[in-house]
Amino acid sequence: KQEVTQIPAALSVPEGENLVLNCSFTDSAIYNLQWFRQDPGKGLTSLLLIQSSQREQTSGRLNASLDKSSGRSTLYIAASQPGDSATYLCAVRPGSGGYNKLIFGAGTRLAVHP
Amino acid sequence: EAGVAQSPRYKIIEKRQSVAFWCNPISGHATLYWYQQILGQGPKLLIQFQNNGVVDDSQLPKDRFSAERLKGVDSTLKIQPAKLEDSAVYLCASSLDGITGGYTFGSGTRLTVV
């Protein structure tokens, strides 16, 4: 059974710091991995999608890496800003594709203070 | 393109009452998902539709939860009767084909059962 774990559960940093959020999954047979952002009271916004054949994806100040064999992904946020404060969720789509559901971690709550 | 629309945004009901949520996915998206997100946890899939057929409802408490997707477009999720532990955010998401690419989530419905 696939399980997704995110560490740390919460993080508070001063503005301007570079930071890393970690995601691990128990079964390396995944189709893709996706990072989401969730603001309080809001839905999920997709940040980055990494296919199983890829090693990383970048969007602006965000960089996500994937090491499928070790069951790990990291989300790197450069030069953090107060507007980055949110919960960041990692989700994997198991298996070789098909109509497999996303399995989520519990998220990392990030607070960036001025 | 318009996003995934959900209503209502908030709902407070007493236990043993019934409640229904509505979702309108992105036009042309064949796959529709209902997720339940309990406070402090990641979203958990309740049911997945491909067009108007059910692909996965293995984690749907069928004694009290039901869902339908008429004509392969809009969907409703119903709870009858509600329990205190059903208090959560109910998220609807859609995907172009359910196999490749990512998800788009709606803003969710926050349900409080008292």
Interface residues (C-beta under 8 A of the other chain):
Chain A: V4 Q34 F36 G41 K42 G43 L44 T45 S46 L49 L89 A91 G97 G98 Y99 K101 L102 F104 G105 A106 G107
Chain B: V4 Q6 T31 Y33 G40 Q41 G42 P43 K44 L45 Q48 Q50 V55 D56 L91 A93 G98 I99 T100 G101 G102 Y103 T104 F105 G106 S107 G108 R110
